Amino acid sequence: MRKCLARVVLAFSILFIGMADAADYDKGLKAAKSGDFETALLEWVPLAEQGHIQAQANLGYMYSHSQGVGQDFKAAAMWYTKAAEQGHAIAQNNLAGFYWSGKGVSKNNISALKWHTKAAIQGVASSQYSLGWSYEHGRGVVKNYKTALSWHTKAAKQGHSNSQLSLGMMYYDGRGVEVDDLKARMWWNLGAINGDEVEARVLEIVLINMSTEGVLIAQEMSTRCLNSGYTDC
């Protein structure tokens, strides 16, 4: 009987702690959204020290962007690492960027690729683009156009404009895929819609001799791809 009672008390204690943590996190989140970063820090630092993954990721961002604290890339890297090691995808992506640039950590392409890969597998488009670019240009890895095409495609189908523009160029050049001018223009059209219209238009100069019919077909392909949520591309 006493053992059963003890288990019940323990269960309620764990539940209460979880509820308190959630309340403290939400209080910090409300404060941060209102611009009161000092209060957010007071709520999140104890949680982060106890292993709260989202609080750790948030502190990484705050130290990186001078929100409520002085900019401190080493502290940002430390908190991003703690969250990344627990599987936080955005923290993994941001930490990878630190390793590329040497911000808050020693520059290390291998570590950058490791964290970008973990984030990319979880669906982070910016990490997928970084991997696509790395395999396309041989940054820290052996150049592999098919792998580059795969990662760029994943990011492009999430609306990532840089990957869409890169994908268009790969279809135009036939790198990792057969040459396809229609798909090249389709992806450049989408890149223009989602981001850099100027760069997309510059790239389209190489297709200046495409027939009017080809231009219309590529535009229809772009519209169909976009309206389908990138399932029909």
C-alpha positions as CSV (number, residue, x, y, z in Angstrom):
1,M,0.0,0.0,0.0
2,R,2.8,2.4,0.9
3,K,4.7,1.6,-2.3
4,C,1.6,2.2,-4.4
5,L,1.0,5.5,-2.6
6,A,4.7,6.5,-3.1
7,R,4.3,5.8,-6.8
8,V,1.2,8.0,-7.0
9,V,3.0,10.8,-5.2
10,L,6.0,10.5,-7.5
11,A,3.7,10.5,-10.6
12,F,2.0,13.7,-9.4
13,S,5.3,15.3,-8.6
14,I,6.7,14.6,-12.1
15,L,3.4,15.9,-13.6
16,F,3.6,19.0,-11.5
17,I,7.2,19.7,-12.5
18,G,6.3,19.2,-16.1
19,M,3.4,21.7,-15.8
20,A,5.6,24.2,-14.0
21,D,8.3,24.0,-16.7
22,A,5.7,24.5,-19.4
23,A,4.2,27.5,-17.6
24,D,7.7,29.0,-17.1
25,Y,8.6,28.5,-20.8
26,D,5.3,30.0,-21.9
27,K,5.8,33.0,-19.6
28,G,9.2,33.5,-21.2
29,L,7.8,33.1,-24.7
30,K,5.1,35.7,-24.0
31,A,7.7,38.1,-22.7
32,A,10.0,37.5,-25.7
33,K,7.1,38.2,-28.1
34,S,6.5,41.5,-26.4
35,G,10.2,42.5,-26.6
36,D,10.8,41.9,-22.9
37,F,13.9,39.7,-23.5
38,E,15.2,40.2,-19.9
39,T,12.2,38.4,-18.5
40,A,12.5,35.8,-21.2
41,L,16.0,35.1,-20.1
42,L,15.1,34.9,-16.4
43,E,12.5,32.2,-17.3
44,W,14.5,30.3,-19.9
45,V,18.0,30.1,-18.4
46,P,17.0,27.8,-15.5
47,L,15.0,25.6,-17.9
48,A,17.9,25.5,-20.4
49,E,20.3,24.4,-17.6
50,Q,17.9,21.6,-16.8
51,G,17.9,20.4,-20.4
52,H,14.8,22.1,-21.9
53,I,15.6,21.8,-25.6
54,Q,13.6,24.7,-26.9
55,A,14.8,27.1,-24.2
56,Q,18.4,26.1,-25.1
57,A,17.7,26.8,-28.8
58,N,16.1,30.1,-27.9
59,L,19.1,31.2,-25.8
60,G,21.4,30.3,-28.7
61,Y,19.4,32.7,-30.9
62,M,19.3,35.4,-28.2
63,Y,23.0,35.4,-27.7
64,S,23.6,35.4,-31.4
65,H,21.3,38.3,-32.1
66,S,21.9,40.4,-28.9
67,Q,18.4,40.0,-27.5
68,G,18.5,40.9,-23.8
69,V,22.2,40.1,-23.7
70,G,25.3,41.3,-25.3
71,Q,26.2,39.5,-28.5
72,D,28.2,36.5,-27.6
73,F,28.8,33.9,-30.3
74,K,30.6,31.5,-28.0
75,A,27.6,31.4,-25.6
76,A,25.3,31.1,-28.6
77,A,27.3,28.2,-29.9
78,M,27.2,26.5,-26.5
79,W,23.4,26.7,-26.3
80,Y,22.9,25.7,-29.9
81,T,25.2,22.7,-29.3
82,K,23.2,21.6,-26.3
83,A,19.9,21.8,-28.3
84,A,21.5,20.3,-31.4
85,E,22.7,17.3,-29.5
86,Q,19.2,16.7,-28.3
87,G,18.0,16.7,-32.0
88,H,16.7,20.3,-32.4
89,A,16.7,20.8,-36.2
90,I,17.0,24.6,-36.3
91,A,19.7,24.6,-33.7
92,Q,21.6,22.0,-35.8
93,N,21.2,24.2,-38.9
94,N,22.4,27.3,-37.0
95,L,25.3,25.5,-35.4
96,A,26.4,24.3,-38.8
97,G,26.5,27.9,-40.0
98,F,28.8,28.7,-37.1
99,Y,31.1,26.0,-38.0
100,W,31.2,27.1,-41.7
101,S,32.2,30.7,-40.6
102,G,34.1,30.0,-37.5
103,K,31.7,32.1,-35.5
104,G,31.9,31.2,-31.8
105,V,33.7,27.9,-32.6
106,S,36.8,26.9,-34.6
107,K,36.0,26.8,-38.3
108,N,35.4,23.1,-39.2
109,N,33.8,22.1,-42.5
110,I,33.4,18.5,-41.3
111,S,31.4,19.6,-38.3
112,A,29.4,22.0,-40.4
113,L,28.5,19.2,-42.8
114,K,27.6,16.9,-40.0
115,W,25.1,19.3,-38.4
116,H,23.7,20.4,-41.8
117,T,23.1,16.7,-42.7
118,K,21.3,16.1,-39.4
119,A,19.1,19.2,-39.9
120,A,18.5,18.4,-43.6
121,I,17.3,14.9,-42.8
122,Q,14.8,16.5,-40.5
123,G,13.6,18.7,-43.4
124,V,15.3,22.1,-42.8
125,A,15.4,23.6,-46.2
126,S,18.3,25.9,-45.6
127,S,20.5,22.9,-44.6
128,Q,19.3,21.0,-47.6
129,Y,20.4,23.9,-49.8
130,S,23.8,24.1,-48.0
131,L,24.3,20.4,-48.7
132,G,23.2,20.8,-52.3
133,W,25.6,23.8,-52.8
134,S,28.4,21.9,-51.0
135,Y,28.1,18.8,-53.2
136,E,27.6,20.9,-56.3
137,H,30.8,22.9,-55.8
138,G,32.8,20.5,-53.7
139,R,32.9,22.5,-50.4
140,G,34.2,20.1,-47.8
141,V,33.1,17.0,-49.8
142,V,33.8,15.3,-53.0
143,K,31.8,17.0,-55.8
144,N,28.8,14.9,-56.6
145,Y,26.1,16.4,-58.9
146,K,23.5,13.7,-58.3
147,T,23.7,14.2,-54.6
148,A,23.6,17.9,-55.1
149,L,20.6,17.6,-57.3
150,S,18.8,15.5,-54.7
151,W,19.3,18.0,-51.9
152,H,18.5,21.0,-54.0
153,T,15.3,19.3,-55.1
154,K,14.3,18.7,-51.5
155,A,14.8,22.3,-50.6
156,A,13.3,23.6,-53.9
157,K,10.1,21.7,-53.2
158,Q,9.9,23.6,-49.9
159,G,10.0,26.9,-51.8
160,H,13.7,27.6,-51.1
161,S,14.4,30.1,-53.9
162,N,18.2,29.7,-54.0
163,S,17.8,25.9,-54.4
164,Q,15.2,26.6,-57.1
165,L,17.7,28.8,-59.0
166,S,20.5,26.3,-58.6
167,L,18.3,23.5,-59.7
168,G,17.3,25.4,-62.8
169,M,21.0,25.8,-63.7
170,M,21.7,22.1,-63.1
171,Y,18.9,21.2,-65.5
172,Y,20.2,23.8,-68.0
173,D,23.8,22.5,-67.8
174,G,22.9,18.8,-67.5
175,R,24.8,18.4,-64.2
176,G,23.5,15.3,-62.4
177,V,20.5,15.1,-64.7
178,E,19.7,15.2,-68.4
179,V,19.5,18.7,-70.0
180,D,16.0,20.0,-69.8
181,D,15.5,23.6,-70.8
182,L,11.8,23.6,-69.9
183,K,12.5,22.4,-66.3
184,A,15.4,24.9,-66.1
185,R,13.0,27.8,-66.9
186,M,10.3,26.3,-64.6
187,W,12.6,26.4,-61.6
188,W,13.9,29.8,-62.5
189,N,10.4,31.1,-62.7
190,L,9.7,29.6,-59.2
191,G,12.9,31.1,-57.9
192,A,11.8,34.5,-59.1
193,I,8.4,34.1,-57.4
194,N,9.9,33.0,-54.1
195,G,13.0,35.2,-53.9
196,D,15.6,36.7,-56.2
197,E,13.7,37.9,-59.3
198,V,16.8,39.8,-60.6
199,E,19.1,36.8,-60.4
200,A,16.4,34.6,-62.0
201,R,16.0,37.0,-64.9
202,V,19.7,37.1,-65.4
203,L,19.8,33.3,-65.6
204,E,17.0,33.3,-68.1
205,I,19.1,35.2,-70.5
206,V,20.8,31.9,-71.4
207,L,17.4,30.7,-72.6
208,I,16.7,33.9,-74.7
209,N,16.2,31.8,-77.8
210,M,13.5,29.6,-76.3
211,S,10.4,29.6,-78.5
212,T,7.3,31.4,-77.4
213,E,5.6,28.1,-77.1
214,G,8.4,26.8,-74.8
215,V,8.1,29.9,-72.6
216,L,4.4,29.3,-72.2
217,I,4.8,25.6,-71.5
218,A,7.5,26.4,-68.8
219,Q,5.1,29.0,-67.3
220,E,2.3,26.4,-67.2
221,M,4.7,23.9,-65.5
222,S,5.6,26.5,-62.9
223,T,2.0,27.3,-62.1
224,R,1.1,23.6,-61.9
225,C,4.1,22.9,-59.6
226,L,3.3,25.8,-57.3
227,N,-0.4,25.1,-57.2
228,S,0.2,21.4,-56.3
229,G,2.4,22.3,-53.4
230,Y,5.4,21.1,-55.3
231,T,4.1,17.6,-55.8
232,D,3.6,18.0,-59.6
233,C,6.9,19.4,-60.8
